[in-house]
């Protein structure tokens, strides 16, 4: 039995498996551990957009274009993580974390990683 998908993201994005930052899942029992899975994306903004963000940073305030880029990158990393977990036979990822790095001052790397598991409702065992 699959856990109910409750991972509705902003913009209507939904992932095909349950993603949780917790180490366990209340109401479910982990019956199989597949191991670490990750999703990775590296993104760069175009030159004109980067210059615009530079000017905006001098005046202060949110850099909305960069915020959107990082949000989109996060969703892409989660989608890739979900696909890798599904390929292993998992129906959930626990202990989900993100790591972000800058590469050569021109790109941002977003990595999502966690432990792929198969869970069942605790009452079903």
mmCIF file of the C-alpha atoms, coordinates in Angstrom:
data_MODEL
# 
_entry.id   MODEL 
# 
loop_
_atom_site.group_PDB 
_atom_site.id 
_atom_site.type_symbol 
_atom_site.label_atom_id 
_atom_site.label_alt_id 
_atom_site.label_comp_id 
_atom_site.label_asym_id 
_atom_site.label_entity_id 
_atom_site.label_seq_id 
_atom_site.pdbx_PDB_ins_code 
_atom_site.Cartn_x 
_atom_site.Cartn_y 
_atom_site.Cartn_z 
_atom_site.occupancy 
_atom_site.B_iso_or_equiv 
_atom_site.pdbx_formal_charge 
_atom_site.auth_seq_id 
_atom_site.auth_comp_id 
_atom_site.auth_asym_id 
_atom_site.auth_atom_id 
_atom_site.pdbx_PDB_model_num 
ATOM 1   C CA . UNK A 1 1   ? 0.000  0.000  0.000   1.00 0.00 ? 1   UNK A CA 1 
ATOM 2   C CA . UNK A 1 2   ? 1.306  3.443  -0.905  1.00 0.00 ? 2   UNK A CA 1 
ATOM 3   C CA . UNK A 1 3   ? 1.351  6.246  1.683   1.00 0.00 ? 3   UNK A CA 1 
ATOM 4   C CA . UNK A 1 4   ? -1.075 8.989  0.808   1.00 0.00 ? 4   UNK A CA 1 
ATOM 5   C CA . UNK A 1 5   ? 0.672  11.733 -1.109  1.00 0.00 ? 5   UNK A CA 1 
ATOM 6   C CA . UNK A 1 6   ? 0.452  14.941 0.874   1.00 0.00 ? 6   UNK A CA 1 
ATOM 7   C CA . UNK A 1 7   ? 3.449  16.725 -0.542  1.00 0.00 ? 7   UNK A CA 1 
ATOM 8   C CA . UNK A 1 8   ? 1.598  19.442 -2.443  1.00 0.00 ? 8   UNK A CA 1 
ATOM 9   C CA . UNK A 1 9   ? 4.094  22.154 -3.327  1.00 0.00 ? 9   UNK A CA 1 
ATOM 10  C CA . UNK A 1 10  ? 3.560  25.808 -4.213  1.00 0.00 ? 10  UNK A CA 1 
ATOM 11  C CA . UNK A 1 11  ? 2.431  26.200 -7.777  1.00 0.00 ? 11  UNK A CA 1 
ATOM 12  C CA . UNK A 1 12  ? 0.592  22.862 -7.675  1.00 0.00 ? 12  UNK A CA 1 
ATOM 13  C CA . UNK A 1 13  ? 3.769  20.750 -7.912  1.00 0.00 ? 13  UNK A CA 1 
ATOM 14  C CA . UNK A 1 14  ? 3.294  17.280 -6.475  1.00 0.00 ? 14  UNK A CA 1 
ATOM 15  C CA . UNK A 1 15  ? 5.889  14.532 -6.166  1.00 0.00 ? 15  UNK A CA 1 
ATOM 16  C CA . UNK A 1 16  ? 5.084  10.869 -6.908  1.00 0.00 ? 16  UNK A CA 1 
ATOM 17  C CA . UNK A 1 17  ? 6.315  9.664  -3.491  1.00 0.00 ? 17  UNK A CA 1 
ATOM 18  C CA . UNK A 1 18  ? 6.214  10.893 0.069   1.00 0.00 ? 18  UNK A CA 1 
ATOM 19  C CA . UNK A 1 19  ? 9.118  13.200 0.956   1.00 0.00 ? 19  UNK A CA 1 
ATOM 20  C CA . UNK A 1 20  ? 9.863  13.916 4.603   1.00 0.00 ? 20  UNK A CA 1 
ATOM 21  C CA . UNK A 1 21  ? 12.619 15.672 6.514   1.00 0.00 ? 21  UNK A CA 1 
ATOM 22  C CA . UNK A 1 22  ? 11.803 13.464 9.515   1.00 0.00 ? 22  UNK A CA 1 
ATOM 23  C CA . UNK A 1 23  ? 13.792 10.326 10.311  1.00 0.00 ? 23  UNK A CA 1 
ATOM 24  C CA . UNK A 1 24  ? 10.630 8.291  10.787  1.00 0.00 ? 24  UNK A CA 1 
ATOM 25  C CA . UNK A 1 25  ? 7.047  8.603  9.631   1.00 0.00 ? 25  UNK A CA 1 
ATOM 26  C CA . UNK A 1 26  ? 4.305  8.545  12.297  1.00 0.00 ? 26  UNK A CA 1 
ATOM 27  C CA . UNK A 1 27  ? 1.670  5.946  11.448  1.00 0.00 ? 27  UNK A CA 1 
ATOM 28  C CA . UNK A 1 28  ? 3.974  4.069  9.087   1.00 0.00 ? 28  UNK A CA 1 
ATOM 29  C CA . UNK A 1 29  ? 6.600  1.402  9.489   1.00 0.00 ? 29  UNK A CA 1 
ATOM 30  C CA . UNK A 1 30  ? 9.724  1.205  7.364   1.00 0.00 ? 30  UNK A CA 1 
ATOM 31  C CA . UNK A 1 31  ? 9.903  -2.341 5.988   1.00 0.00 ? 31  UNK A CA 1 
ATOM 32  C CA . UNK A 1 32  ? 12.761 -1.890 3.554   1.00 0.00 ? 32  UNK A CA 1 
ATOM 33  C CA . UNK A 1 33  ? 15.651 0.561  3.280   1.00 0.00 ? 33  UNK A CA 1 
ATOM 34  C CA . UNK A 1 34  ? 17.116 1.103  -0.184  1.00 0.00 ? 34  UNK A CA 1 
ATOM 35  C CA . UNK A 1 35  ? 19.774 3.590  0.857   1.00 0.00 ? 35  UNK A CA 1 
ATOM 36  C CA . UNK A 1 36  ? 20.795 7.091  -0.114  1.00 0.00 ? 36  UNK A CA 1 
ATOM 37  C CA . UNK A 1 37  ? 19.269 8.750  -3.150  1.00 0.00 ? 37  UNK A CA 1 
ATOM 38  C CA . UNK A 1 38  ? 19.839 12.223 -4.494  1.00 0.00 ? 38  UNK A CA 1 
ATOM 39  C CA . UNK A 1 39  ? 18.639 14.686 -7.080  1.00 0.00 ? 39  UNK A CA 1 
ATOM 40  C CA . UNK A 1 40  ? 21.000 17.279 -8.465  1.00 0.00 ? 40  UNK A CA 1 
ATOM 41  C CA . UNK A 1 41  ? 20.663 20.322 -10.677 1.00 0.00 ? 41  UNK A CA 1 
ATOM 42  C CA . UNK A 1 42  ? 23.082 23.079 -11.645 1.00 0.00 ? 42  UNK A CA 1 
ATOM 43  C CA . UNK A 1 43  ? 21.627 26.311 -12.958 1.00 0.00 ? 43  UNK A CA 1 
ATOM 44  C CA . UNK A 1 44  ? 22.955 29.579 -14.270 1.00 0.00 ? 44  UNK A CA 1 
ATOM 45  C CA . UNK A 1 45  ? 21.185 32.828 -15.061 1.00 0.00 ? 45  UNK A CA 1 
ATOM 46  C CA . UNK A 1 46  ? 21.785 34.681 -18.294 1.00 0.00 ? 46  UNK A CA 1 
ATOM 47  C CA . UNK A 1 47  ? 24.253 37.550 -18.307 1.00 0.00 ? 47  UNK A CA 1 
ATOM 48  C CA . UNK A 1 48  ? 21.657 40.346 -18.521 1.00 0.00 ? 48  UNK A CA 1 
ATOM 49  C CA . UNK A 1 49  ? 19.609 38.919 -15.691 1.00 0.00 ? 49  UNK A CA 1 
ATOM 50  C CA . UNK A 1 50  ? 22.723 38.604 -13.525 1.00 0.00 ? 50  UNK A CA 1 
ATOM 51  C CA . UNK A 1 51  ? 23.659 42.245 -14.211 1.00 0.00 ? 51  UNK A CA 1 
ATOM 52  C CA . UNK A 1 52  ? 20.112 43.335 -13.330 1.00 0.00 ? 52  UNK A CA 1 
ATOM 53  C CA . UNK A 1 53  ? 20.324 41.427 -10.053 1.00 0.00 ? 53  UNK A CA 1 
ATOM 54  C CA . UNK A 1 54  ? 23.655 43.147 -9.342  1.00 0.00 ? 54  UNK A CA 1 
ATOM 55  C CA . UNK A 1 55  ? 22.079 46.581 -9.743  1.00 0.00 ? 55  UNK A CA 1 
ATOM 56  C CA . UNK A 1 56  ? 19.091 45.557 -7.632  1.00 0.00 ? 56  UNK A CA 1 
ATOM 57  C CA . UNK A 1 57  ? 21.374 44.293 -4.847  1.00 0.00 ? 57  UNK A CA 1 
ATOM 58  C CA . UNK A 1 58  ? 22.929 47.776 -4.563  1.00 0.00 ? 58  UNK A CA 1 
ATOM 59  C CA . UNK A 1 59  ? 19.503 49.271 -3.867  1.00 0.00 ? 59  UNK A CA 1 
ATOM 60  C CA . UNK A 1 60  ? 18.484 46.466 -1.491  1.00 0.00 ? 60  UNK A CA 1 
ATOM 61  C CA . UNK A 1 61  ? 15.442 44.248 -1.435  1.00 0.00 ? 61  UNK A CA 1 
ATOM 62  C CA . UNK A 1 62  ? 14.589 40.790 -2.652  1.00 0.00 ? 62  UNK A CA 1 
ATOM 63  C CA . UNK A 1 63  ? 16.160 39.569 -5.879  1.00 0.00 ? 63  UNK A CA 1 
ATOM 64  C CA . UNK A 1 64  ? 12.961 37.996 -7.193  1.00 0.00 ? 64  UNK A CA 1 
ATOM 65  C CA . UNK A 1 65  ? 14.531 36.529 -10.308 1.00 0.00 ? 65  UNK A CA 1 
ATOM 66  C CA . UNK A 1 66  ? 17.190 34.741 -8.276  1.00 0.00 ? 66  UNK A CA 1 
ATOM 67  C CA . UNK A 1 67  ? 14.596 33.588 -5.733  1.00 0.00 ? 67  UNK A CA 1 
ATOM 68  C CA . UNK A 1 68  ? 12.535 32.061 -8.533  1.00 0.00 ? 68  UNK A CA 1 
ATOM 69  C CA . UNK A 1 69  ? 15.610 30.406 -10.028 1.00 0.00 ? 69  UNK A CA 1 
ATOM 70  C CA . UNK A 1 70  ? 16.499 28.781 -6.695  1.00 0.00 ? 70  UNK A CA 1 
ATOM 71  C CA . UNK A 1 71  ? 12.899 27.720 -6.048  1.00 0.00 ? 71  UNK A CA 1 
ATOM 72  C CA . UNK A 1 72  ? 12.637 26.146 -9.508  1.00 0.00 ? 72  UNK A CA 1 
ATOM 73  C CA . UNK A 1 73  ? 16.003 24.450 -8.970  1.00 0.00 ? 73  UNK A CA 1 
ATOM 74  C CA . UNK A 1 74  ? 14.828 23.009 -5.657  1.00 0.00 ? 74  UNK A CA 1 
ATOM 75  C CA . UNK A 1 75  ? 11.706 21.540 -7.267  1.00 0.00 ? 75  UNK A CA 1 
ATOM 76  C CA . UNK A 1 76  ? 13.788 20.063 -10.088 1.00 0.00 ? 76  UNK A CA 1 
ATOM 77  C CA . UNK A 1 77  ? 16.184 18.475 -7.576  1.00 0.00 ? 77  UNK A CA 1 
ATOM 78  C CA . UNK A 1 78  ? 13.220 16.995 -5.646  1.00 0.00 ? 78  UNK A CA 1 
ATOM 79  C CA . UNK A 1 79  ? 11.688 15.611 -8.846  1.00 0.00 ? 79  UNK A CA 1 
ATOM 80  C CA . UNK A 1 80  ? 14.999 13.935 -9.738  1.00 0.00 ? 80  UNK A CA 1 
ATOM 81  C CA . UNK A 1 81  ? 15.350 12.568 -6.203  1.00 0.00 ? 81  UNK A CA 1 
ATOM 82  C CA . UNK A 1 82  ? 11.809 11.155 -6.424  1.00 0.00 ? 82  UNK A CA 1 
ATOM 83  C CA . UNK A 1 83  ? 12.543 9.462  -9.751  1.00 0.00 ? 83  UNK A CA 1 
ATOM 84  C CA . UNK A 1 84  ? 15.723 7.857  -8.406  1.00 0.00 ? 84  UNK A CA 1 
ATOM 85  C CA . UNK A 1 85  ? 13.888 6.597  -5.306  1.00 0.00 ? 85  UNK A CA 1 
ATOM 86  C CA . UNK A 1 86  ? 11.086 5.150  -7.459  1.00 0.00 ? 86  UNK A CA 1 
ATOM 87  C CA . UNK A 1 87  ? 13.661 3.388  -9.639  1.00 0.00 ? 87  UNK A CA 1 
ATOM 88  C CA . UNK A 1 88  ? 14.886 1.587  -6.505  1.00 0.00 ? 88  UNK A CA 1 
ATOM 89  C CA . UNK A 1 89  ? 11.330 0.537  -5.579  1.00 0.00 ? 89  UNK A CA 1 
ATOM 90  C CA . UNK A 1 90  ? 10.854 3.060  -2.765  1.00 0.00 ? 90  UNK A CA 1 
ATOM 91  C CA . UNK A 1 91  ? 7.581  4.770  -1.937  1.00 0.00 ? 91  UNK A CA 1 
ATOM 92  C CA . UNK A 1 92  ? 9.076  7.394  0.410   1.00 0.00 ? 92  UNK A CA 1 
ATOM 93  C CA . UNK A 1 93  ? 12.255 9.328  1.153   1.00 0.00 ? 93  UNK A CA 1 
ATOM 94  C CA . UNK A 1 94  ? 13.092 10.070 4.778   1.00 0.00 ? 94  UNK A CA 1 
ATOM 95  C CA . UNK A 1 95  ? 15.684 12.400 6.322   1.00 0.00 ? 95  UNK A CA 1 
ATOM 96  C CA . UNK A 1 96  ? 15.438 14.668 3.263   1.00 0.00 ? 96  UNK A CA 1 
ATOM 97  C CA . UNK A 1 97  ? 18.017 17.441 3.156   1.00 0.00 ? 97  UNK A CA 1 
ATOM 98  C CA . UNK A 1 98  ? 19.257 20.093 0.731   1.00 0.00 ? 98  UNK A CA 1 
ATOM 99  C CA . UNK A 1 99  ? 22.758 21.273 -0.027  1.00 0.00 ? 99  UNK A CA 1 
ATOM 100 C CA . UNK A 1 100 ? 23.463 24.387 -2.078  1.00 0.00 ? 100 UNK A CA 1 
ATOM 101 C CA . UNK A 1 101 ? 26.782 25.528 -3.530  1.00 0.00 ? 101 UNK A CA 1 
ATOM 102 C CA . UNK A 1 102 ? 28.084 28.129 -5.921  1.00 0.00 ? 102 UNK A CA 1 
ATOM 103 C CA . UNK A 1 103 ? 30.199 26.931 -8.830  1.00 0.00 ? 103 UNK A CA 1 
ATOM 104 C CA . UNK A 1 104 ? 32.801 29.331 -10.280 1.00 0.00 ? 104 UNK A CA 1 
ATOM 105 C CA . UNK A 1 105 ? 30.632 32.344 -9.354  1.00 0.00 ? 105 UNK A CA 1 
ATOM 106 C CA . UNK A 1 106 ? 28.432 31.615 -12.366 1.00 0.00 ? 106 UNK A CA 1 
ATOM 107 C CA . UNK A 1 107 ? 26.108 28.793 -11.354 1.00 0.00 ? 107 UNK A CA 1 
ATOM 108 C CA . UNK A 1 108 ? 24.245 27.394 -8.377  1.00 0.00 ? 108 UNK A CA 1 
ATOM 109 C CA . UNK A 1 109 ? 24.162 23.710 -7.534  1.00 0.00 ? 109 UNK A CA 1 
ATOM 110 C CA . UNK A 1 110 ? 21.176 22.365 -5.614  1.00 0.00 ? 110 UNK A CA 1 
ATOM 111 C CA . UNK A 1 111 ? 21.359 18.813 -4.284  1.00 0.00 ? 111 UNK A CA 1 
ATOM 112 C CA . UNK A 1 112 ? 18.464 17.087 -2.548  1.00 0.00 ? 112 UNK A CA 1 
ATOM 113 C CA . UNK A 1 113 ? 19.320 13.874 -0.739  1.00 0.00 ? 113 UNK A CA 1 
ATOM 114 C CA . UNK A 1 114 ? 17.781 11.430 1.686   1.00 0.00 ? 114 UNK A CA 1 
ATOM 115 C CA . UNK A 1 115 ? 17.145 7.764  2.418   1.00 0.00 ? 115 UNK A CA 1 
ATOM 116 C CA . UNK A 1 116 ? 14.877 5.834  0.056   1.00 0.00 ? 116 UNK A CA 1 
ATOM 117 C CA . UNK A 1 117 ? 12.541 3.492  1.955   1.00 0.00 ? 117 UNK A CA 1 
ATOM 118 C CA . UNK A 1 118 ? 9.418  1.408  1.519   1.00 0.00 ? 118 UNK A CA 1 
ATOM 119 C CA . UNK A 1 119 ? 6.784  2.134  4.164   1.00 0.00 ? 119 UNK A CA 1 
ATOM 120 C CA . UNK A 1 120 ? 3.487  0.489  5.092   1.00 0.00 ? 120 UNK A CA 1 
ATOM 121 C CA . UNK A 1 121 ? 0.786  1.647  7.497   1.00 0.00 ? 121 UNK A CA 1 
ATOM 122 C CA . UNK A 1 122 ? 1.770  0.571  11.023  1.00 0.00 ? 122 UNK A CA 1 
ATOM 123 C CA . UNK A 1 123 ? -1.568 -1.196 11.598  1.00 0.00 ? 123 UNK A CA 1 
ATOM 124 C CA . UNK A 1 124 ? -1.154 -3.455 8.528   1.00 0.00 ? 124 UNK A CA 1 
ATOM 125 C CA . UNK A 1 125 ? 1.641  -5.581 10.018  1.00 0.00 ? 125 UNK A CA 1 
# 
